[in-house]
Every structure is written in structure tokens, then in C-alpha cells.
Amino acid sequence: MKHRQIFFLILFFSVLMGSLSSIANTVVLRKMRVQNITRESLVTLYLSASTQYRAFMLHNPNRFVIDLKHVKNYQRLRFQNTKASPIKNFKYAAHSQGIFRMVFGLKNAIAPHVRVLSADQNHQARLQIIFHSATTAKSVLSNTVMPIPANSTPVEKKHAFKSESQQHTVLSDDVERNSTQHRDIIIVIDPGHGGKDPGATGRGGTHEKAVVLSISKIIQRQINKQPGFRALLTRTGDYYLTLRQRLAIARKDKADMFIAIHADTWRNKQARGVSVFALSQRGATSEAARWLATRENASELMGGVELQDKSHLLKSVLINLSQSATIRSSLEIGEDVIQSVKSITRLHHPRVEQAAFVVLKSPDIPSLLVETGFLSNPREEKKLRSGTYQKELGLAIMRGINQYFTYYPPRNTWLSYWRNHPRLARNKYKPNDYRL
């Protein structure tokens, strides 16, 4: 009997200590102050202690999201909007895993800034979000909050509150260096087929055009959660685009990468698995000849260098050099995508294949075509219709893209800037933190 009493006493104190520890780790949101100044809105959060946070943009509609770790709110947060304010609406809720989430609906696609202020006279930690109007924002189409960079190394610690003096690099450097100097990495995602062209049709009646649009939208959402990236779709609904129109969209949006999403069929209904394709040298050679026929395109390809007075042979060499480098980059990105995808599903081929797909023929934009599976296989058709599987596949494809550009960011991008400034490393959070 005595042993049982001792056991229950130990159990009681263990639970009590766990509860006290949980309470000790809890941060209280004491106040939210909103200041509308001409075309800007300043939102200041007052907290009982420092904590960690994560911020990102969502689109269609435009929203700015900030997650606060271990934060509790015991009051009704009021937000008074004005006509000039860039904020359209506001909502908040306790989220999963002890996260308190705040979502600001935006009137336009703007890039808010987050900065940490020094503690006030009441020793409250303060976090300020600056919302610029579309007319004052330098980065109208940015998908990230610039002071919260992506991680180029697997650092576990997410961004934590620090004083203004400790935040010197973030506040004085990142915020003031606007996106006219640094830009997001642009990924153009092309859902295959559409409109009058349904693509492949499964035995159960599943149309390729619908499946790949759904997967493409998931990839876009996941990429747009990554600081330093912006993803765009060539089509957002059920309509038809020619292959050349799809390439023109990627060029117009100045894409750093183009990825076409498709689904396959085969006469053997047992065929299954994901395939990843890059352009073949044979396809590249014929495309170079087509590009050389148009002086404007050739000039644009060489970054504005005038090729009119160059010999046909020199033009051909310059274009082919550009294509060869682009194909190498495509193959490397494809390998990262394959390594990521094989962790969640079967591969049809264990390496990146090469073929002369027209949609891959942008000579200066690394391009991939992903066959997400076989609709001719009844079991795989069922998987491709599953929302859960689509999310897993979209997430895996995004991870592969993220992996490559984290280590090989294009020049003048935010990822390149953060990678070359080691002092910012302590403020970076893990790329896979989108799961919060």
C-alpha cells in the first residue's frame, strides 16, 4: 500500500512539473497595436517574452501569414481598417503544435517586412510588421518576407526575437536593400494539356488535364511558402495553350526554371511510377536552328548581346553553349527531384531521361517534364486522383527544386545574397519548416 502511495505521489509531481514547464514556456500576446500611416499600416505585437516566429505569403487571394511559437492569446484582437490601408481583413486562431497563427488579407500582392524591436519600458518583447501599399512597395510580386530568409544549411533553430542591436544585419541590411537589388527565384509550373485537349484518359475516366492542374497548384503553393521563391502557373483553369505559348509565358515571367507536369499512359496496364525528363542534345540542336532564324530571340537569349554582325557559325556556337549549360542544369535539378520523389513513391526510371519534348526547348531556361504516373494503370490512376497522394507528390517535387536552388542560387537573388552573407545564418530557419 505504501509503495502505491509513493508511486502516485511521484506521478502527481511529474505531471505537475510537466504542467509548470509548459506554463513557463508559454508566451502571452498582451496587445496588438495598429497604426495606419498614409499608405502604410504598422502592426506591432507586444508579447510577455521572446519567442520564435515564421512568416510567409499565400496567393489567390493574397495573404500574409505569421506563426508565433508557444504563444497564447486571451483577448479579442481588434483591427480597424481604413480605405488607404493595404490590409483588407484580418483573422487569427490557435493552430496546431502550439502555434498561434495570424492571417492578414491583402488588397494587392505586396511584400510586408517583419522586424524585431527592442523591449519597451514594460520589458515586453515587440515584433513589428510593416505593410506597404502597392504604390510604395518595391517588390509588388514578392512571395516572401525579406528579413526571414530561407536556409541554405540544415539549421534547426528558427528565427527568434533579438534586440535591435543584435538584429543589425537583418534590419539595417535586408530591409533597406529592397528587391530592386535582390529578387525571388521564379519557377514557372506548366500543367499539361487543358481545354479541348484532355491529355491521357484513365480506364476510370480520369483526365490528365485535371490531375496535373491539381498537382501543379499544390507545387505552386508549397514553393510560394519558401522564402526567396515565387511560383507561377502557365494555366490556372481548364483552357488550352499551345506549347509555344507555354514557353512564351516562362520567358515573359523571366523564369529561372520551367517544370511541366504530366501523366502517362501505356499499352501495358502494369506500367507505373514517376519519370523525370530533360531535353536531349538532339532536341537542343534542332531548337538552336529555329532560334537562329529570329534575330530578336537570339539577341534576347544572349542577354541583350547584339548578334546581327556575328557570323552564322559564331551564333550557332554561342547558342549551343547556352543550351549545353542549360541542359546540364536541367539534369542536375532533375536528379534532386528524383531523389526527393523516390522517398514517397515508385520511379518508372531511376535517373533523369532525355527527350526532344517541345515544351522543354527554352535554350536558356532549365526545364523539366515530370510524368507523375500512369493513368493506364488502374491502381496508379486511383492514387493520382487521391488528394493525399497529390499533396505528398507535390511536396516531394518542391523539395527537389528547393534542394537544387538552395545550393546553386542564381545571381542577384535573395537566396544568393543570404548564402554569401554568413552572418545571416543564425536568422535562417529550416527549409522544411513549412510543415508547421
LINHU-V892398 format. One record per residue. N is the residue number from 1. RES is the residue in one small letter. PSI is psi in whole degrees, -180 to 180 (* if undefined). D_CENTER is the distance of its C-alpha to the mean C-alpha in whole Angstrom. Layout:
N;RES;PSI;D_CENTER, N;RES;PSI;D_CENTER
This chain:
1;m;-44;60, 2;k;-39;60, 3;h;-37;57, 4;r;-40;55, 5;q;-43;55, 6;i;-42;54, 7;f;-48;51, 8;f;-33;50, 9;l;-44;50, 10;i;-44;48, 11;l;-43;46, 12;f;-47;46, 13;f;-31;45, 14;s;-45;42, 15;v;-43;41, 16;l;-46;42, 17;m;-37;40, 18;g;-41;37, 19;s;-44;37, 20;l;-38;38, 21;s;-41;35, 22;s;-42;33, 23;i;-41;34, 24;a;-32;34, 25;n;-11;31, 26;t;133;30, 27;v;135;29, 28;v;130;30, 29;l;107;29, 30;r;-33;32, 31;k;149;31, 32;m;123;29, 33;r;130;30, 34;v;127;29, 35;q;121;30, 36;n;112;30, 37;i;110;31, 38;t;-109;31, 39;r;20;28, 40;e;154;26, 41;s;129;26, 42;l;122;26, 43;v;117;25, 44;t;127;26, 45;l;129;26, 46;y;123;29, 47;l;156;29, 48;s;-21;32, 49;a;168;30, 50;s;151;27, 51;t;-175;24, 52;q;151;21, 53;y;166;18, 54;r;141;14, 55;a;147;12, 56;f;167;9, 57;m;146;9, 58;l;154;10, 59;h;165;11, 60;n;64;14, 61;p;170;16, 62;n;125;14, 63;r;145;14, 64;f;128;14, 65;v;134;14, 66;i;128;16, 67;d;129;17, 68;l;127;20, 69;k;136;21, 70;h;32;25, 71;v;134;26, 72;k;143;28, 73;n;126;29, 74;y;17;33, 75;q;166;33, 76;r;121;32, 77;l;125;30, 78;r;138;31, 79;f;117;29, 80;q;117;31, 81;n;155;29, 82;t;162;31, 83;k;-37;31, 84;a;-15;29, 85;s;140;27, 86;p;-8;23, 87;i;130;22, 88;k;-43;23, 89;n;173;24, 90;f;137;23, 91;k;161;23, 92;y;159;23, 93;a;156;23, 94;a;129;24, 95;h;-173;21, 96;s;159;21, 97;q;41;22, 98;g;22;24, 99;i;133;21, 100;f;119;22, 101;r;135;19, 102;m;132;19, 103;v;122;18, 104;f;114;19, 105;g;134;19, 106;l;148;19, 107;k;-28;21, 108;n;167;19, 109;a;89;15, 110;i;172;16, 111;a;93;14, 112;p;156;16, 113;h;142;18, 114;v;134;18, 115;r;150;21, 116;v;127;24, 117;l;157;27, 118;s;157;31, 119;a;146;32, 120;d;-172;35, 121;q;-20;39, 122;n;13;38, 123;h;32;36, 124;q;137;33, 125;a;143;29, 126;r;136;27, 127;l;129;24, 128;q;136;23, 129;i;127;21, 130;i;117;22, 131;f;115;21, 132;h;151;22, 133;s;166;23, 134;a;-29;22, 135;t;-24;25, 136;t;-19;24, 137;a;133;20, 138;k;-29;20, 139;s;77;16, 140;v;-35;16, 141;l;17;13, 142;s;143;11, 143;n;10;8, 144;t;161;9, 145;v;114;12, 146;m;-37;13, 147;p;-1;16, 148;i;84;13, 149;p;162;12, 150;a;162;10, 151;n;134;13, 152;s;-7;14, 153;t;154;17, 154;p;74;17, 155;v;129;18, 156;e;-34;19, 157;k;130;20, 158;k;172;17, 159;h;128;18, 160;a;155;22, 161;f;137;24, 162;k;167;26, 163;s;166;29, 164;e;-38;28, 165;s;-39;30, 166;q;-25;28, 167;q;17;25, 168;h;-48;27, 169;t;-46;24, 170;v;-48;21, 171;l;-45;23, 172;s;-27;25, 173;d;-62;23, 174;d;-48;19, 175;v;-42;20, 176;e;-28;23, 177;r;95;21, 178;n;178;19, 179;s;6;17, 180;t;-19;20, 181;q;-35;20, 182;h;147;16, 183;r;167;14, 184;d;155;10, 185;i;126;9, 186;i;121;9, 187;i;119;9, 188;v;122;11, 189;i;129;12, 190;d;101;15, 191;p;120;17, 192;g;156;20, 193;h;-148;24, 194;g;152;24, 195;g;-125;27, 196;k;-13;30, 197;d;98;29, 198;p;-12;28, 199;g;-152;27, 200;a;151;28, 201;t;127;30, 202;g;168;31, 203;r;-26;34, 204;g;7;33, 205;g;9;32, 206;t;128;28, 207;h;135;27, 208;e;-42;24, 209;k;-34;23, 210;a;-43;22, 211;v;-47;21, 212;v;-29;18, 213;l;-42;17, 214;s;-46;16, 215;i;-41;14, 216;s;-40;12, 217;k;-36;11, 218;i;-45;10, 219;i;-44;8, 220;q;-47;7, 221;r;-43;7, 222;q;-40;5, 223;i;-41;2, 224;n;-12;3, 225;k;-11;4, 226;q;119;4, 227;p;134;7, 228;g;1;8, 229;f;150;5, 230;r;126;6, 231;a;139;6, 232;l;152;10, 233;l;143;13, 234;t;-33;16, 235;r;143;18, 236;t;-1;17, 237;g;-167;20, 238;d;80;23, 239;y;164;25, 240;y;137;26, 241;l;141;24, 242;t;164;26, 243;l;-39;25, 244;r;-35;25, 245;q;-38;24, 246;r;-43;21, 247;l;-37;21, 248;a;-36;22, 249;i;-44;19, 250;a;-40;17, 251;r;-41;19, 252;k;-38;20, 253;d;5;16, 254;k;51;16, 255;a;141;14, 256;d;-19;13, 257;m;145;13, 258;f;129;14, 259;i;119;14, 260;a;134;16, 261;i;124;17, 262;h;174;20, 263;a;152;23, 264;d;165;26, 265;t;157;30, 266;w;153;33, 267;r;-26;36, 268;n;112;36, 269;k;-5;35, 270;q;-14;34, 271;a;136;32, 272;r;167;28, 273;g;164;25, 274;v;140;22, 275;s;146;22, 276;v;129;20, 277;f;144;22, 278;a;171;22, 279;l;142;24, 280;s;159;28, 281;q;-34;30, 282;r;-44;32, 283;g;-38;30, 284;a;-40;29, 285;t;-45;33, 286;s;-32;33, 287;e;-36;30, 288;a;-40;31, 289;a;-40;35, 290;r;-41;33, 291;w;-37;31, 292;l;-21;35, 293;a;-19;36, 294;t;110;34, 295;r;-40;35, 296;e;-42;32, 297;n;-41;29, 298;a;-41;31, 299;s;-43;31, 300;e;-40;27, 301;l;-37;26, 302;m;21;28, 303;g;32;26, 304;g;1;29, 305;v;127;32, 306;e;123;35, 307;l;6;36, 308;q;-38;39, 309;d;0;42, 310;k;154;40, 311;s;158;42, 312;h;-39;41, 313;l;-44;41, 314;l;-42;39, 315;k;-46;36, 316;s;-42;36, 317;v;-46;35, 318;l;-45;33, 319;i;-44;31, 320;n;-35;31, 321;l;-44;30, 322;s;-44;27, 323;q;-40;26, 324;s;-43;27, 325;a;-39;24, 326;t;-42;22, 327;i;-40;23, 328;r;-44;23, 329;s;-42;19, 330;s;-44;19, 331;l;-39;21, 332;e;-43;19, 333;i;-42;15, 334;g;-39;17, 335;e;-40;19, 336;d;-38;16, 337;v;-44;15, 338;i;-46;18, 339;q;-36;19, 340;s;-44;16, 341;v;-36;17, 342;k;-13;20, 343;s;-14;20, 344;i;-13;20, 345;t;176;22, 346;r;146;24, 347;l;140;24, 348;h;-35;26, 349;h;140;26, 350;p;-4;26, 351;r;172;25, 352;v;126;23, 353;e;164;25, 354;q;136;26, 355;a;162;27, 356;a;50;28, 357;f;131;26, 358;v;-38;26, 359;v;-12;22, 360;l;6;22, 361;k;26;24, 362;s;115;22, 363;p;-23;24, 364;d;11;22, 365;i;115;18, 366;p;130;17, 367;s;142;17, 368;l;152;17, 369;l;124;19, 370;v;118;18, 371;e;111;21, 372;t;-8;20, 373;g;-177;23, 374;f;114;27, 375;l;-17;28, 376;s;-14;31, 377;n;114;31, 378;p;-40;32, 379;r;-40;30, 380;e;-34;27, 381;e;-43;27, 382;k;-41;27, 383;k;-45;24, 384;l;-21;22, 385;r;-12;23, 386;s;126;22, 387;g;-37;19, 388;t;-46;19, 389;y;-39;19, 390;q;-41;17, 391;k;-43;14, 392;e;-43;15, 393;l;-44;15, 394;g;-40;11, 395;l;-42;10, 396;a;-42;12, 397;i;-43;11, 398;m;-42;7, 399;r;-41;9, 400;g;-44;12, 401;i;-45;9, 402;n;-42;8, 403;q;-47;12, 404;y;-51;13, 405;f;-21;11, 406;t;-38;12, 407;y;-22;15, 408;y;64;16, 409;p;140;14, 410;p;157;15, 411;r;151;18, 412;n;16;18, 413;t;163;14, 414;w;-38;13, 415;l;-38;12, 416;s;-42;16, 417;y;-48;17, 418;w;-39;16, 419;r;-34;17, 420;n;4;20, 421;h;85;21, 422;p;-26;22, 423;r;-19;23, 424;l;-9;20, 425;a;-37;19, 426;r;-17;21, 427;n;0;18, 428;k;144;15, 429;y;166;14, 430;k;134;13, 431;p;-31;10, 432;n;10;11, 433;d;-1;12, 434;y;-12;9, 435;r;-12;13, 436;l;*;15
